[in-house]
Structure formats: C-alpha cells, structure tokens
C-alpha cells in the first residue's frame, strides 16, 4: 500500500529529518584516516617557514640600515681596510660608538701596535645614494714614556 500512497504535497520525502537542535549536537564526522602527512607538515614545515622568514627579514634589514660599530659587517669592512694598509688583523679591541643616527654611524677603535704605540682609527658609515659607504682616518701615536725625565727635576 505504501506504493499506492501519493507523495506528500510539499515535495519532501516521507522520512522525517531530525530537528535542527538535534543536528547541532550530533556527533562530528571522524577525520580522514591518512592524516600523518598533514601532521608531518605542521611539525616540520611551519618552523622551517618561520626560520626562512627570519633569514629573509635579516637580509632585507641589512640592506636598509647602517651597521652598528661592533657588528660583524662593520668589523669585516674595517678588517679589509687594515689588510690593505698591512697593519695587521683586527683583534678583540673594544670598538666605541661615538654617535649614531639614521644618516651616519661614527665609530672609534684604538689598536695596540707590536712595536709600541697605538693606532687610532675613526671611521664613519653613511649613505651614499642607495648604498652604504665608509670614510676613515688613521693616526699612529708613539708609545708614551712612563716615568719622570731626570733633566726636568726641580
């Protein structure tokens, strides 16, 4: 007899659907069985992308900022200058920042010489158009004698 019954007038099937409130609290569908690739990407891919982002940011930042006096980039540039002058390598001497702004960074370092005396180096990093340039001055100062000169005793 069910075959003889006409379909409902509203066009819906005869089987009742659960009310909307019941559908909201129904069980969530289970995750797909092969989820290991997604988990592996999250464990490895996300930290790798973050690391690459930091490297790119630092590279871009170096292009648009002047180096600090004691940065590796400034030490390498100063080391090249000292090599050209055949003075010797830059050791772990303290490098002082005299002044710093967005337009220029002024630095100072005093290096002891092997034969006595010191080498005073003042250098400045500044913008030359769109690239960074360096200007420096070098002065040798003889070793100061300690003690009192016997001829000037009073």
Backbone torsions as a table, in degrees:
resi	resn	phi	psi	omega
1	UNK	NA	-24.0	-179.4
2	UNK	-64.1	-27.5	179.2
3	UNK	-73.6	-25.2	-179.7
4	UNK	-80.4	-16.4	-176.8
5	UNK	-74.4	136.7	177.5
6	UNK	-74.4	154.3	178.4
7	UNK	-65.1	156.8	179.7
8	UNK	-59.3	155.5	-174.6
9	UNK	-70.9	-26.2	-177.0
10	UNK	-85.5	-2.4	175.2
11	UNK	87.5	3.4	179.2
12	UNK	-91.8	160.0	179.6
13	UNK	-73.0	164.8	-175.6
14	UNK	-79.1	-18.7	-179.0
15	UNK	-78.1	129.0	-177.8
16	UNK	-75.4	141.1	175.6
17	UNK	-92.0	153.8	178.5
18	UNK	-68.5	150.7	178.1
19	UNK	-62.8	161.1	-177.3
20	UNK	-60.8	-36.2	178.6
21	UNK	-61.2	-37.8	179.9
22	UNK	-71.6	-34.9	180.0
23	UNK	-68.6	-32.4	-179.9
24	UNK	-65.9	-34.9	-177.5
25	UNK	-95.9	7.5	-178.3
26	UNK	-72.8	163.9	-177.0
27	UNK	-65.7	137.3	179.2
28	UNK	-73.4	150.5	179.2
29	UNK	-66.2	146.9	-179.5
30	UNK	-72.6	150.0	-179.7
31	UNK	-67.7	159.4	178.8
32	UNK	-61.3	148.1	-174.8
33	UNK	-65.9	-30.2	-177.3
34	UNK	-101.3	78.7	-177.4
35	UNK	-105.9	4.2	-175.0
36	UNK	-69.9	-33.0	178.8
37	UNK	-65.7	-40.0	179.3
38	UNK	-66.5	-42.9	178.3
39	UNK	-64.6	-41.1	178.4
40	UNK	-63.0	-41.0	176.9
41	UNK	-62.5	-41.4	179.8
42	UNK	-65.6	-39.1	-177.8
43	UNK	-73.4	-33.9	-175.7
44	UNK	-107.4	-44.1	-172.5
45	UNK	-68.5	-43.4	-176.9
46	UNK	-65.9	-48.3	175.7
47	UNK	-62.8	-34.5	178.7
48	UNK	-66.1	-40.8	177.0
49	UNK	-65.0	-38.9	177.9
50	UNK	-64.9	-42.1	178.8
51	UNK	-63.5	-43.9	178.0
52	UNK	-63.4	-37.7	177.2
53	UNK	-62.8	-40.8	178.1
54	UNK	-64.8	-42.7	178.8
55	UNK	-63.0	-41.8	179.0
56	UNK	-65.8	-41.5	179.9
57	UNK	-62.3	-44.0	179.7
58	UNK	-64.6	-38.5	178.0
59	UNK	-65.4	-40.8	178.3
60	UNK	-69.6	-38.8	-179.3
61	UNK	-63.3	-39.4	178.7
62	UNK	-64.7	-29.2	179.3
63	UNK	-71.5	-26.3	-172.6
64	UNK	-113.3	5.4	178.5
65	UNK	-130.3	151.5	175.5
66	UNK	-76.6	147.4	179.7
67	UNK	-73.0	148.6	173.2
68	UNK	-73.7	158.6	-175.6
69	UNK	-60.8	-38.7	-176.6
70	UNK	-100.6	18.0	178.5
71	UNK	-76.8	161.7	-179.6
72	UNK	-65.5	-33.9	179.1
73	UNK	-65.8	-42.4	178.7
74	UNK	-68.7	-39.3	179.0
75	UNK	-65.6	-37.7	178.8
76	UNK	-66.6	-41.5	178.2
77	UNK	-64.4	-43.8	178.3
78	UNK	-66.7	-36.5	176.4
79	UNK	-62.0	-38.1	177.0
80	UNK	-64.9	-39.2	177.9
81	UNK	-64.2	-44.8	-179.8
82	UNK	-65.2	-34.4	176.7
83	UNK	-66.4	-39.8	178.6
84	UNK	-65.3	-35.1	179.4
85	UNK	-85.1	-3.5	180.0
86	UNK	55.7	42.8	178.8
87	UNK	-89.9	-35.3	-178.8
88	UNK	130.2	172.2	-176.9
89	UNK	-74.7	156.5	176.4
90	UNK	-79.4	120.7	179.6
91	UNK	-92.5	-166.7	-177.7
92	UNK	-84.5	52.2	176.8
93	UNK	-83.0	147.6	179.8
94	UNK	-69.4	132.7	178.2
95	UNK	-105.6	126.8	-177.1
96	UNK	-102.5	140.1	173.2
97	UNK	-93.0	114.4	-179.7
98	UNK	-78.0	-48.8	175.6
99	UNK	-153.2	158.3	-178.6
100	UNK	-148.0	133.2	174.7
101	UNK	-147.5	-177.8	178.8
102	UNK	-72.1	-22.6	-176.4
103	UNK	-92.2	-32.7	-179.4
104	UNK	-156.1	155.6	175.9
105	UNK	-126.6	123.9	-178.4
106	UNK	-109.0	130.1	-174.8
107	UNK	-129.3	162.9	179.8
108	UNK	-146.9	137.5	175.2
109	UNK	-142.0	143.6	177.6
110	UNK	-118.8	119.5	-178.3
111	UNK	-108.8	132.9	174.0
112	UNK	-75.6	140.7	177.7
113	UNK	-96.7	153.8	-176.9
114	UNK	-67.8	-32.5	-179.1
115	UNK	-88.0	12.5	-175.6
116	UNK	94.4	156.4	-178.1
117	UNK	92.5	-180.0	-178.3
118	UNK	-135.3	161.1	177.3
119	UNK	-119.3	114.6	-179.8
120	UNK	-97.0	122.4	-179.0
121	UNK	-121.3	121.2	172.6
122	UNK	-109.9	126.5	179.6
123	UNK	-138.6	152.7	-176.0
124	UNK	-133.1	131.8	170.3
125	UNK	-100.3	133.0	-179.2
126	UNK	-148.0	164.8	178.9
127	UNK	-83.4	129.6	174.3
128	UNK	-120.4	90.2	-173.8
129	UNK	72.1	-119.4	-179.3
130	UNK	-105.1	4.3	178.2
131	UNK	-122.9	166.0	-176.6
132	UNK	-93.9	135.2	179.0
133	UNK	-123.0	165.5	-178.3
134	UNK	-131.8	137.0	174.6
135	UNK	-124.7	139.7	-177.7
136	UNK	-144.4	156.3	171.2
137	UNK	-131.9	141.9	-177.8
138	UNK	-127.2	134.0	178.2
139	UNK	-133.8	130.1	174.8
140	UNK	-92.6	135.5	177.2
141	UNK	-124.1	129.3	-179.1
142	UNK	-68.2	162.7	178.9
143	UNK	-66.6	138.5	178.4
144	UNK	-83.6	136.4	179.7
145	UNK	-81.6	133.4	176.9
146	UNK	-95.9	146.5	-178.9
147	UNK	109.8	173.3	-176.9
148	UNK	-105.3	137.4	178.1
149	UNK	-69.4	123.6	-176.2
150	UNK	-64.7	-24.2	-178.5
151	UNK	-74.4	-21.5	-176.9
152	UNK	-100.8	21.0	178.9
153	UNK	-73.7	139.0	175.5
154	UNK	-118.4	NA	NA
